[in-house]
Amino acid sequence: MAIELTDGAVFRILNLTGSEPAKGLRVKVVGGGCSGLQYKMDIDAPKKGDKVFEKDGARVVVDRKSFLYLNGTVLDFEDSLMNTGFTLNNPNVKRSCGCGQSFSV
C-alpha cells in the first residue's frame, strides 16, 4: 500500500516546497500526547531508507518506522473557517484523544 495525497494536499505541499523541489513534507509518528502517539510534520529532503510518495510533483517523505503506522493513510489539506491544516485519515488508528492530535493503534 501507500500514502495517498488529495489535490488539496498536493497544492499546499507544492506551495511549501516551491523553491526546493527536491524536498517534501516529512510525516513522522512520534511518541507523546495523551493517547501515546502523535504526528509530526516538517519540510525535509529524503534520507536513505525513507519511503517517498509523489503526486503531481508533490512529495511526502516517511521513515520506515513511521510507515508501519501510516500505511493506507490519506493526506488532505483543509482550509476553512473552522480548521486550517493538514489532516490524516489513517485507517490504522484505533483510538484518538479529544484534542485530535494524539492517537493509538
C-alpha positions in Angstrom: 0.0 0.0 0.0 1.0 3.6 0.2 0.1 7.1 1.4 -2.4 8.9 -0.8 -2.5 12.6 -1.4 -5.6 14.6 -2.2 -5.4 17.6 -4.6 -5.6 20.0 -1.7 -2.6 18.3 0.0 -0.7 18.4 -3.4 -1.4 22.2 -3.8 -0.2 23.0 -0.2 2.9 20.8 -0.3 4.0 22.4 -3.7 3.3 25.8 -2.1 5.5 25.0 0.9 8.4 23.5 -1.1 8.2 25.9 -4.0 11.9 26.8 -4.4 13.2 23.5 -3.1 11.6 20.8 -5.4 13.9 18.1 -4.0 12.2 18.4 -0.6 8.9 17.2 0.5 6.5 17.1 3.5 8.0 14.7 6.1 5.3 13.0 8.1 6.5 11.2 11.2 4.9 9.3 14.0 6.5 10.0 17.4 5.7 9.0 21.0 3.7 11.5 23.0 0.3 13.0 23.5 -2.5 11.7 25.7 -3.1 8.6 23.6 0.6 7.6 23.2 1.4 8.6 19.6 1.2 11.8 17.6 2.1 13.1 14.1 5.0 15.5 13.4 5.4 17.3 10.1 8.1 19.4 8.6 9.7 20.1 5.2 12.7 17.9 4.6 14.7 16.1 1.9 14.5 12.3 1.7 17.2 10.3 3.5 18.5 6.8 2.9 15.8 4.2 3.7 12.9 6.7 3.5 9.7 5.9 1.5 8.7 8.7 -0.8 5.2 9.1 -2.2 4.7 11.6 -5.0 1.7 13.0 -6.8 1.9 15.8 -9.5 5.3 16.8 -8.2 4.4 17.0 -4.5 6.3 14.6 -2.2 5.6 13.0 1.1 8.6 11.6 2.9 8.2 8.9 5.6 10.8 6.9 7.5 10.3 3.1 7.7 9.2 3.0 11.3 6.5 5.7 10.8 5.3 4.0 7.7 4.2 1.0 9.8 1.6 3.3 11.4 0.8 5.4 8.3 0.3 2.7 5.6 -3.0 3.3 3.8 -3.4 6.9 5.1 -5.0 9.7 3.0 -3.3 13.1 3.5 -5.5 16.1 2.9 -5.2 19.9 3.5 -8.3 21.7 4.7 -8.7 25.5 4.6 -11.9 26.6 6.2 -13.2 29.0 8.8 -13.2 26.3 11.5 -10.0 24.4 10.6 -6.9 25.0 8.5 -4.1 22.5 8.2 -3.2 19.0 7.1 -5.4 16.2 8.1 -4.6 12.5 8.1 -7.3 9.9 7.5 -5.4 7.0 9.0 -7.2 3.6 8.9 -4.8 2.2 11.5 -6.0 4.4 14.3 -8.0 2.6 16.9 -8.5 5.4 19.3 -7.8 9.1 19.4 -8.0 11.8 22.1 -10.4 14.7 22.4 -7.8 17.2 21.1 -7.4 15.2 17.8 -3.6 15.4 18.0 -2.9 12.1 19.6 -3.8 8.5 18.7 -3.2 4.9 19.4 -3.1 1.8 17.1 
